Every structure is written in structure tokens, then in C-alpha cells.
């Protein structure tokens, strides 16, 4: 799928993007991988880290911001595939700086779409978040808007041979600003601050997220929203996995924070197909034969979800145990 192809990744120096680029170099022989981001120091550090230093001929580094459409168009010249991972995602920061989130997460998303169309890109996958389902914070609202923009773009692509889809998943284990590195940093104090002891979250490792994006790139027809079937964890179990002897201090939920996360809401269920290890929320407009998609897109047929179905971290049928969490943290998170 990516052999002799040019891939551009926005937010290219983030943890997801680096895992994606590393995986592509390992599994394929890409023509080029273009890292598009706005931080020159992180680009310099990435250039000199493995496996990127050993693959300099395949790597390109573009300084730029998704807010700048002209720069995106220059970077996307002769690009085949775009994975859009750039976003402002820290909830307290986006609540305090709302229009900055709009500029990056909404205007930036439209810029990526417009640049990809004007440059003849063939496939675009945008990364979403569980916080975009029934959002209660600005970050979730901007990502829901972004999701809608990417799906709807398939409706006005005209004769262009481009497909645009969205991948939505939950908290990436160990990502910057998330609970695991926060707890690891507090472990030495003997006290772990917990916002609400009832809180649950979906969980996916960086490599699992990348693998799902690559499979979605291969499966996509254009206009779908892909959701992986992944486990949940209880916040208290994460605390016990990291520091079993630590005291728990309940500090209250932060602004815009949910008790449980959702990836598929009950209204979404009316338009959702369940496959063995993932779900697909279908586009509301008739882009292609949805019944044919259900029957043929995955080798074996999927089934329509029940009308009252919801995919919620608090009612998930798979919760990680404390021992499983401890193992996953040791494998994926470096304190």
C-alpha cells in the first residue's frame, strides 16, 4: 500500500506520527515520508534519532502550520497519502484559549482538505478522538467539527480521485499530558491526585493506534469514521498499577472532563456497522452502496448495530486488569 508512495504526516513530530513513520519505514519501502510540523527543535531531534537517521534519503522535514494553507499546498506537491494528526488537544488549554483551538483543529482541518484536493492527493485519514462523541468541551467540539469536514469533503470532491476518512479512538497509553506519565511523575510523593474515583477511559497503545490507521487506509472507501474495539480501564486501577502503596487524593473533575468517554453515541448507532474488531460509522450522505460496503469491505459481512447501542468506556465489555495495565505501562511508557 505504501511502497513507492509519498506520505505526508501533519503534526509530524508528535508521538503518534513518529510511531507511524517508524512503522512505515520498517514495513514498506516508501518513496518519501514528509514530516510537517511547526517545531524546528523537535524536527532536529527526530532527524538525529533512529530509525530516521538511518533513512535520511526517504525522510523530508517541512516547517509549517496547518493554519497556513499555502504552506500545506507546497508541502503536498506529489504526495499520495496524508495522515492528519496535528491538533491542539490539551483540554484545559483549549478551554482557556478557545479560538486558538478553532484555528488549528477546524480551520487547519479545512486547509488540509483543500490542499489535498488541489494537489491531487489520493487518500487522507484524519485522526479524531473519543471526546468528539457528544462533546462537552471545546477540544471535543472542534474535533467533531473536523470529523464532519473530512466526511463531507467526499461529497464535493467532483471528479478527483481522492478518498477522505476519519479514525477515532480513545486515550493513547503514555501520550504527553495523559494520566500515566502524570501518575509516574507523582509516584515519588506517595500521593496520586485523582479527579474522580469512578472515572473510566478507553485505552490503546501507540503501536495499536498506528496499526489501526494503516488498516483503515487499506480498507477505506471514503467518508467512513473507523472506531477500533479496544479495552477500557478504571482510573483507580491505573493508580494501583503504578503506585499500589500511594494514597489517593480526590481533587475533582477538571473543566470539560467527562466521567466516562464515548466513541459511538446512541444516535450514531443507527448508522453504524459492527465488524469483528472494529466499527464503522457510515457517512450520512449516500456516497456509495452502504449494503455492499457491509457485505464486502472486510472479507466477512458486518452487522448493523442495535438502535440503542452505545460504545461507552464505562459499559465496555473488556476492562484491563491491574496486572495487564502494569505490563502495558512497562512496555509502552518510559518515565
MOKA-V435951 format. One record per backbone hydrogen bond with DSSP energy under -1.0 kcal/mol. CO is the residue of the C=O (numbers start at 1). NH is the residue of the N-H. Records with the same first field share a line. If there is no record, write none. Layout:
# MOKA-V435951
CO = NH ; NH
This chain:
# MOKA-V435951
2 = 5
5 = 31 ; 32
6 = 80 ; 81
7 = 34
8 = 83
9 = 36
11 = 14
14 = 18
15 = 19
16 = 20
17 = 21
18 = 22
19 = 23
20 = 24
21 = 25
22 = 26
23 = 27
24 = 28
29 = 4
32 = 7
33 = 60
34 = 9
35 = 62
36 = 11 ; 12
37 = 64
39 = 43
40 = 44
41 = 45
42 = 46
43 = 47
44 = 48
46 = 49
49 = 53
52 = 55
55 = 58
58 = 33
60 = 35
62 = 37
65 = 68
68 = 72
69 = 73
70 = 74
71 = 75
72 = 76
74 = 77
76 = 79
80 = 122 ; 123
81 = 8
82 = 125
83 = 10
84 = 127
90 = 94
91 = 95
92 = 96
93 = 97
97 = 101
98 = 102
99 = 103
100 = 104
101 = 105
102 = 106 ; 107
103 = 108
106 = 110
107 = 111
108 = 112
109 = 113
110 = 114
111 = 115
112 = 116
113 = 117
114 = 118
115 = 119
116 = 121
122 = 163
123 = 82
124 = 165
125 = 84
126 = 167
129 = 132
130 = 133
137 = 141
138 = 142
139 = 143
140 = 144
141 = 145
142 = 146
143 = 147
144 = 148
145 = 149
146 = 150
147 = 151
148 = 152
149 = 153
151 = 154
152 = 155
153 = 156
157 = 160
160 = 162
163 = 124
164 = 223
165 = 126
166 = 226
167 = 128
169 = 130
171 = 204
172 = 175
175 = 178
178 = 182
179 = 183
180 = 184
181 = 185
182 = 186
183 = 187
186 = 189
187 = 190
190 = 247
192 = 249
194 = 251
195 = 252
196 = 199
199 = 235
201 = 233
204 = 173
205 = 209
206 = 210
207 = 211
208 = 212
209 = 213
210 = 214
211 = 215
212 = 216
213 = 217
214 = 218
215 = 219
216 = 220
224 = 166
225 = 281
226 = 168
227 = 279
231 = 203
232 = 320
233 = 201
234 = 238
235 = 239
236 = 240
237 = 241
238 = 242
239 = 243
243 = 246
247 = 192
249 = 194
254 = 257
259 = 200
261 = 313
264 = 311
265 = 269
268 = 271
269 = 272
271 = 282
272 = 305
273 = 280
274 = 303
277 = 229
278 = 275
279 = 227
280 = 273
281 = 225
285 = 287
289 = 293
290 = 294
291 = 295
292 = 296
293 = 297
294 = 302
303 = 274
306 = 309
311 = 263 ; 264
318 = 232
321 = 325
322 = 326
323 = 327
324 = 328
325 = 329
326 = 330
327 = 331
328 = 332
329 = 333
